[in-house]
Amino acid sequence: MTITYQDFENVDIRVGTVITAEDFPEARKPAYKLTIDFGPDIGIKKSSAQITKHYTKDELVGSQVIGVVNFAPKQIGPFISETLTLGMADENGDIVLLRPTTPVPNGNKMF
């Protein structure tokens, strides 16, 4: 499927810093509940992320992640996910986060 550049511009992809990472035992697949600070314009958002194979909760807190911040909230079990944290599957299907290699201000938009 081909999309236009304008379609792509409608997806709001921003960088944020993980404030908290908690276990999500109710999830069907192992996941964490993340609280992410996307800066003053976007604010704090929550995300469910199936990233338990490559990351511990402790190493996630304080790290930057990239997320789509303009999707409608999604109910995942008893949790409402407000942003889609972006990652790619490795050779085993486990998710590896997309992240900046150098710190950037929270809320910076991908372009």
C-alpha positions as CSV (number, residue, x, y, z in Angstrom):
1,M,0.0,0.0,0.0
2,T,1.3,3.4,-1.0
3,I,0.6,6.5,1.1
4,T,1.2,10.2,0.4
5,Y,3.7,12.3,2.2
6,Q,0.7,14.2,3.6
7,D,-0.6,10.9,5.1
8,F,2.8,10.4,6.8
9,E,2.8,14.0,8.1
10,N,-0.5,13.2,10.0
11,V,1.3,10.7,12.2
12,D,2.8,12.6,15.1
13,I,6.0,10.8,16.2
14,R,7.8,12.3,19.2
15,V,10.6,11.5,21.6
16,G,9.9,11.2,25.3
17,T,11.6,10.1,28.5
18,V,10.4,7.1,30.4
19,I,9.4,8.2,33.9
20,T,8.2,4.9,35.3
21,A,8.1,1.3,34.1
22,E,5.9,-1.3,35.8
23,D,5.1,-4.9,35.3
24,F,1.8,-5.6,33.4
25,P,0.9,-9.1,34.7
26,E,-2.6,-8.9,33.2
27,A,-1.3,-8.6,29.6
28,R,-1.6,-11.6,27.3
29,K,2.0,-11.3,26.3
30,P,4.8,-10.2,28.7
31,A,4.7,-6.4,28.8
32,Y,5.5,-3.3,30.8
33,K,3.3,-0.3,31.6
34,L,5.3,2.8,30.8
35,T,4.7,6.4,31.8
36,I,6.5,8.7,29.3
37,D,7.1,12.5,29.4
38,F,6.7,13.9,25.9
39,G,7.5,17.5,27.0
40,P,5.3,20.5,27.7
41,D,3.3,20.5,24.5
42,I,2.2,16.8,24.6
43,G,2.6,16.0,28.3
44,I,2.7,12.7,30.1
45,K,1.3,9.6,28.3
46,K,1.0,5.9,29.2
47,S,1.9,3.0,27.0
48,S,1.9,-0.8,27.1
49,A,5.0,-2.2,25.5
50,Q,6.0,-5.8,24.9
51,I,9.7,-5.1,25.4
52,T,10.5,-7.4,28.4
53,K,13.0,-9.6,26.5
54,H,15.6,-6.9,25.9
55,Y,15.0,-4.3,28.7
56,T,14.6,-4.3,32.4
57,K,12.3,-1.8,34.1
58,D,15.3,-0.1,35.8
59,E,17.2,0.5,32.6
60,L,14.1,1.9,30.9
61,V,13.5,4.6,33.5
62,G,15.3,7.8,32.4
63,S,15.8,6.5,28.9
64,Q,14.3,8.1,25.8
65,V,11.9,6.3,23.5
66,I,10.0,7.2,20.3
67,G,6.2,7.0,20.2
68,V,3.2,7.9,18.1
69,V,1.3,10.4,20.3
70,N,-1.8,11.1,18.2
71,F,-3.5,7.7,18.1
72,A,-6.7,7.3,19.9
73,P,-6.3,5.6,23.3
74,K,-6.5,1.8,23.2
75,Q,-7.8,-0.5,25.9
76,I,-5.4,-3.3,26.6
77,G,-6.9,-5.4,29.3
78,P,-7.5,-3.2,32.4
79,F,-5.0,-0.6,31.0
80,I,-5.5,2.3,28.6
81,S,-2.5,2.9,26.3
82,E,-2.3,6.5,25.1
83,T,0.8,6.2,22.9
84,L,2.4,3.6,20.7
85,T,6.0,3.1,21.7
86,L,7.9,2.2,18.5
87,G,10.2,-0.7,18.0
88,M,11.2,-3.4,15.6
89,A,11.2,-7.2,15.9
90,D,14.6,-9.0,16.2
91,E,15.2,-12.4,14.6
92,N,13.2,-14.1,17.4
93,G,10.3,-11.7,17.1
94,D,11.2,-9.8,20.4
95,I,10.9,-6.0,20.2
96,V,13.9,-3.7,20.1
97,L,13.0,-0.1,20.8
98,L,13.6,2.7,18.3
99,R,15.5,5.4,20.2
100,P,17.7,8.4,19.6
101,T,21.4,7.6,20.0
102,T,22.0,11.1,21.4
103,P,19.7,12.8,23.9
104,V,17.2,15.3,22.4
105,P,14.6,17.5,24.1
106,N,11.4,15.7,25.1
107,G,8.6,16.4,22.6
108,N,10.9,16.8,19.6
109,K,8.9,15.7,16.5
110,M,10.3,13.3,13.9
111,F,10.5,14.8,10.5
